[in-house]
Amino acid sequence: MIAGRRQWLVIGDSISLGYLSAASAAAYGWQVVHAGGTANNDNIYWHTRCMSIFLGNASRWDAVSLNAGLHDLAYPDNEHLSLETYESLLTKTLSIVTSSVRKSTQVVWMRTTPVPTNPPEECVLIPGRLESDVLAYNGAADKAVLASGSATLCDLHKVITECAAWDTATVPLRSAGAPILARRVSSCWERLLPFV
């Protein structure tokens, strides 16, 4: 821990790893830490199951951001979760986080990024992912976040859609998309807890 810096914990799938270094560079006055170092935190089931490990000394964190969804909606895949299970586990995850951290800690849910709708045949995602599912899972997450009354939203889906910044062949985003996401993450934090 770097003395004098506010502490931001990032919990998420490979999308969070994609924007992490750029967000870290932009977050003056913050020490940005990814749960598990460079490990992907997988789907919302693992968030729920491993949250106490991810949080560690939960009183340390001034901000916690979370994202999950691209593993949960992938099908067929051993991490696939039904929409109902995803929403239920997200509700439980948010409850665990908000009851563990300080009352002053800002908790932010990062909406899942888009996936290519019609990739070329050689670039079809395996396991499969559909943009219609991304929208449905984001909708379920929005409901859980709103119901929690203790977290806010940062819309990573919108910024990528508006900029058409994803590589049609890949999830996670390639180099073109990660800096755009990092800027969006930074702007969310500037609005919630201004950088110093």
Secondary structure by P-SEA (a helix, b strand, c coil): ccccbbbbbbbccaaaaaaaaaaaaacccccccccccccccccaaaaaacccccccccccccbbbbbbccccccccccccccaaaaaaaaaaaaaaaaacccccbbbbbbccccccccccccccccccccaaaaaaaaaaaaaaaaaacccccccaaaaaaaaccccccccccccccaaaaaaaaaaaaaaccccc
